Amino acid sequence: MSGFPWAAGTATGVGSLPGESPIEAARLVAGELPDLPHVPELPARGPEAAFVGRTAGLLVDLHVDLQPSGWRLVSRPGRDERRARSLLAQDLDAVEEALTDYSGPLKAQAAGPWSLVASLELERGERAVSDPGAVRDLTASLTEGFVGHLAELSRRVPGATLVAQIDEPALPAVLAGRLPTASGYGTLRAVEPTVVENGLRAVLAAVAAAVPATVVHCCAPQPPMPLLRRAGATAVSLDATLLDPSSDEALGEVVDAGRGLFLGVVPSTDTRLSDPSGTVGPVRTLWRRLGFDPGRLSDAVVITPTCGLAAATPGYARAALEHCRAAARSLVDNPEG
C-alpha cells in the first residue's frame, strides 16, 4: 500500500479523552501518538464540548441552542452556541502550543452529516433527518464549517499534513430506520442508501479538496462498509471487536480499492491490557482470512482504541494510547505473528 500520509506501524486515537484541560490532553496526544496525533475532544467540559455540540459550533449561517431534549436549530445565535465555539477555539490553542514545530500527519474530527442530522432537532422538535431541506442545508453548512476549521488548524500548525475524520456512529440507524420520533412512540423512515451515499460523498469530496486524506469512522455494529468505500474516504475506521467473518468480503473490497483501515482493538474503558502483540492477534488473523500479503499489513492498518476514551480514567487513557502505539509497532516487526 502507498499514498497514505501516515507511516507503516502507526497508531492514533478516535477523538475523545477524559478530563477538562485542553493543554494536558494535547500534550498527551503529542507524546503518546507522535506519528498521528489528533485534536483532542473533552466532553467532560459539558455538552458544548461533546459530539453534537462541538460540531454544531462549526456550522456556518445556522444556529443551535441546547434544550432539555438536546440540541435544536434556532433562528439566532445564543449562549450555548458561543460556548461551543469558545471551547473549540481553546482546543486549537492547546494543539498549537503542544505541536509547536511539529511536522507530520495530524487528524481532526467532526460529526458526519448523517449523524449530525440524526441528532439535531428542528425548531418544531422533530429530528432534522426527517426534513430533506434541513438535511441539505445542514450538510452544506457543516461542510463549509469543517473546511474552515481545517484551514484554521493548518494555519496554527503549518507543518502538519491534515487528516480529516468524519464520525458517523448513527449511520446504521439512519439506513435501517431505527431512529425514534420526537414522541418516542415510533421510528423515522429509513433514508435511502443512495441518498445517504451521495450526501456523504459530497462532504468527503469537499473536504478532500482541502486536505490530503479523509477517514470515515463508524464504531456501531454492522457498519455499511460498501457504502463507505464508494463514498470515497481514504480510510475506514471501525471497532474491530464488532467484526466477524461475515464482514470479510466487504473489508477485502475496502483494501482492494486502495483504502486504509483504522481498526479499534484496544478497549476504550478501563481494563487490564494484554501483551501488545497479542492485542493485534485478531488483526493478523483477519488479514490472513482476507488473503493479503502480510507485508502489506502495517501499511494498510492503523491501530486505534475501539472508540473514544472519554469514559476512561486519565491513567488508563494514557496507557491505552501507549498500548496502541506498541501494538501498531508489532505489526511492523512481526506481521505474521
N, C-alpha and C positions, 0 to 999 in steps of 0.2 A: 504494500500500500504506500502511496505517496501523495503529496499535495496537502496534507493536513498541517496547520500552523503549530501543532504541538508535536513533541518528540516521542519516540518509542518509549514505553515504560512510564507513561505519565499518569498522574492521579490528580483529581480535583474534587471540590465539594459541590453539592447540589445547589446550595444557596444560603439557607438559614443557619444561624448559630445561636447558642444560648447567650444570655447576658444583655446588658444595655449600653455598653461602651463601644462606640464605633471604632475608636483607635485601637483598643485592645483586640477587637475582632479582626481588624485589618492587619495588625501585626501578627496575629495567629496565622492567618491565611498566608501572609507573605513568608512566614518562617516555615510552615509545615507543607505548603504546596508551592514550592519555588518554580516548578515547571508549568503550572497553570493555575495561578491564584484567581480568585473571583471576588466580586464586590459582595461583602457580607450583608445579609439581611438579619435584622434583630427584632423579631416580632414581640419580644418581651417588653418593648417600649410602648406597646399599645396597638390597637387596630390600625392606626395610621401608618405603622411600620410593618404590618403583616401583609400577606399575599395580595389581597384585593386592594386595600387602601394604598399600599405602596405603588402599585401600578396605576391606580386611578389618579394618583398625583402626577402622572406623566401625561395625562390626557390634554389635548390642545383644543381650546374653544368649547369644551364640555366640562360640566362641573358636577361635583358629587358632595354628598353630606352623609354623615353617619346617623342612621335611625336605629331604634331598638331592634328592628328586623335585619339590619345590615346596611350596606352602602347603597345609596339611592341617587339617581340622577336628579339634579335640581337646576334651576334657571340661572343661578348666580353663585360665585364662589363664597365659601364661608370658612369658619374657623377650622373645621376638620380637614378640609382640603389644604388650607395653608399649612397646617401642621404636617400633613403628609409630605408636602413639598419641602418643608424645612428639614425634616428628618432625613429625606433622601439627599439633600444638599450636605448635611453633616456626614453622611456615609461617603460621599465623594471627597469631602475634605480629608477624611481619615485615610482613604485609599491613596490620595495624592501624597500625603505625608509618609505613609508606610512604604510606598513604592517609588520613592524618590530615586531617580537614575535607573529604574527598572527597565529592562529590555526583554521582551518575550511575549507570549500569549497571555491575555487577561480576559476573563469571562465576566459578563454582566447578564443579569436575568430580569425578565419581566413576565407577568402572566400573559398567556397567549390570548388571541381574540375570542376563542370559544369558551375558555374557562372564565374570561372576564365577563362576557355577556350572560353566561350561566349564573354569575354571582351578583352582578349589579341589578338593582331594581329600577324600573321606570317610575316616573312621578306618581303614577296611579297604583304602584305597588307590585305589579307582576314582573317576572324576570325579563330582562332586556332581550334574551334569546327568543322570546315569543313574538317579537316585532321585527320583521326583516329590515325596515327602515332604520330602526335603532341599531341593529347589528351592523348595517352598512356604515352608519355614522361613527359608531364606536370603533369599528375596525380601522377606519381611516384616521381617526383621532389618535388611537393607540399607536399606529404605525408612525405617524409624524412625531409623536412624543418620544417614542423609543429611539428613533433615529436621532433626534435631537439630544437625547440623553447620552447616546453612544458618542456623538460628536463632542459633547462636553467632557466625557471620560477620556477621550483621545487627547483633548487639549490639556487635560490635567496630568496625564501620564503619556507623554508624547512618544516614548519608546515602545509602547505596548502595541501588540498585534491583537485586535479585539476579536473576541468570540462572543456572539450574541445567543443567549439561551432563551427560548420561548417555552414557558411552562404550561402544559396542557393536562392537568390532572383530571379535569371534568370531561375530557373529550369522549371517553367511552359512554358516559351517561348521556351526553348530548346526542350521540349517534343512536343510542338504544331507547331513547325516550324515557329515561328514568328520573328526570328532574321533577321534583314536586312543584305543583302550582302554589300560588301565594296562600291559598286557603288550606293547603295541606291535604285536601280530600281527593286529589287526582294528580296526574302527571302531565307534563307538557308533551306535545307531539315531538317525535324524533325529527331531527334535521337530516335532510337527505345527504348521503355521503358525498355526492358531487358538490353540493353547496359548501359543506364543511371543508372539503379538499381545496376548492377554489379560493375560499376565504383565507385559509392558512397559507396557501401558495402565494397569494398576493402579498401578505405580510412578509413572508420569508424572502420573496424576490426584492421587495423594497429594502429590507434590512441587509440582504446580501449585496446590494449595490453600494452599501456604506461600509461594510466590514468584510474581512476575508472569509469568515466561517460562521455558520449558524448551527444551532443544536435545538432539537425539539425534545423536551423532557416530558415523559408521561409515566408516573410511578403507580398508576392504577392497574388493577388486574385487566387482562385482555386488551392491551393497547393495540390500536388499529395500525399495525406496522406497515401493511401495503400502502395505506393512505399516507402515512408519514413519509414513506420512501418517495412516493410520487409527488408529494408536496415540495420536495427539493431541498430538504435540510442537508447540511454537510454531514451531520451525525445524528443518531437517535439515542436518547438517554432513557434507560429502563431500570426498573427494580428487577435484577436478575433472579432474585429469590422467588419471584412470581411466575417465572417462565418454566415451561415443561417441554417435552419432545414435540408436542403439537405445534409449538411455535417455531420449530426448526426451519421449515421451508420459508416462512416469511423472514426470519433472521438471515438465512442464507441469501435471499434476494437482496436484502439491505446491503450485505457485504459485497455481493456480486456487482451491485450498482456503484461500488466505489465509496459507499458511505461508511463512516466510522460508527462504533458502538461505545457509548458510555454505559458501563454496566455497574449497577449498585450491588455490591456484595458484602460490604461492611455494615453491620446493624446500626441504625440511626439512633437507637436509645441504649442506655447503659446495659452492657453485658460483658461477660468475660471474653476477651478476644483470643483467638487461637493463633497458631503459627501463621505468619503472612502467606507463606507458600500454600498452606492448607486452605486458607481463605479463598484463594483463586483456583483451587482444585476444580470446582464446578465449571469455571470458565474454560479451563483446559479440556474438560470432558465435553462441554458444549462444542468447542472448536473441533474436536475430533469427530463428533457426530455430524457436524456440518461438512466435514471432509476437506477442510482447507489446510494449506501448508502451515505447520506450527511456526515456521519462521516469520509468518505474516502476523501472528497473534498480537504481539506487543505494539505493532504499528497501528493495527486496526482498533484496538480496545483501550479505552481509558477507564481506570478504576475509580469508583466513587462510593460514598455511603449509599444505602438503599433509598434514602430520602433526605430531607433537610434534618439538621441536628438541633433544631430549636428546643426540642423536648429533652435533650441530653443534659447531663451536668457539664460544667465547664471542663473539668478534668477529663471526662470521657470524650468530649468533643475533640480535645487536643489529641488524645490517644487514638481516636478513630481516624483522624486525618493523617497522623503519623503512620498508622497501620495501612491506610490506603496507599500511601507512598511506597512503603516496603513491599506490599503485595504487588503493586504495579512493577516494581523493580524485579521481582522474582519472575515475572513473565518474560523479561528480557534475559535473565540469567539462566532460566530453566523452563523454556516454553512447553516442553513435553512432560514436565513433572517427573 
